[in-house]
């Protein structure tokens, strides 16, 4: 059974931009009608599916494992897709 996003999660995963210096690319994540969505620039948004804990996936882009600081705030995520593992994206 896939995890679902609660209303509390919608506050945590509000619209944020994330940047990877390694890839020199910016991704945007936001909640839309209770669904966590992923977007790159002007491309169509993709729904992210909860996997386990704070790891979500999109079939075309891979797994996003969110990172938090000691206060519980999301600071970024690690992206893994295919042979690429743990590319850091920092919250802007």
N, C-alpha and C positions, 0 to 999 in steps of 0.2 A: 504494500500500500504506500503510495507516494506521500510525502509530507505535504502539508498545506500551509499557506501563509495566513497567519492570524492578523487581526487588526493591530495588535502590538507590533508585529513584524513590519507592518506597513509604515509605522513611525520610524523604525530602525532603518529600513531600506528605502527611505524617501529619495527623491531624485538626486543623484550625485554623479559627478564626472570623475573618472579614474584614468590616470596616465601611466604608461609604461615607458621609462627612459630607454630601456633596452630595445623596444620595438618602435619607439617614437610615434606612438599612436594613443588616441584618447577614446575611451568607451564611456557610454552613458548608461546608467541603470536607474530604473524608476518603477514604482508600483503603479499599476493601471487596473482599476476595478478588482483589486485583491490579487493580482498576478504580478510577479516580478518580471520585468521586461529588460532586455538588453538591446542596445542600439549602437551602431557605428555611423557617425556623421549623418548623412541623408538617407541611409538605407532603412528598409522596413524593420520595425522592432520585432524581436524574437522573444517568445515566452521562455523563461527559465524554469526548469523542473527541479524541485527539491530532491536530493539524493539521500543525504544523511547529514546529521549535525548542521553545519552551516556551509555545506557544499551543494551547489546547484549546477545544472548542466543545460546546455543547448546542444542539440544534435550536430549542428554545423560548426560550432565554435569550441566545444569542449567543456571541461569542468572548472568551475569557479569556486575556490575555497576562501571564504571570507576570513580576514584577520582582524582582531580587536586589540585595543590597548588595555592597560590595567584597569581603566574606568569602564570598560565595556563598550566603548565607542568603536565603530568600524573604521579602520585605518586604510584598508585596501583589500586586495584579494590576490591569490595565486592562481594563474591560469595554466591548465594542462590540457594539451590536445595532441593526439598522435604521439610522435616521438618527443615533442616539446613538453617539458615539465617545469612547473613552478616559476613561471614568468610573473614577476611582481608588478602589480598595478597599484599605485598610491592614490588615495582619495584626494581630490583637489579642493 
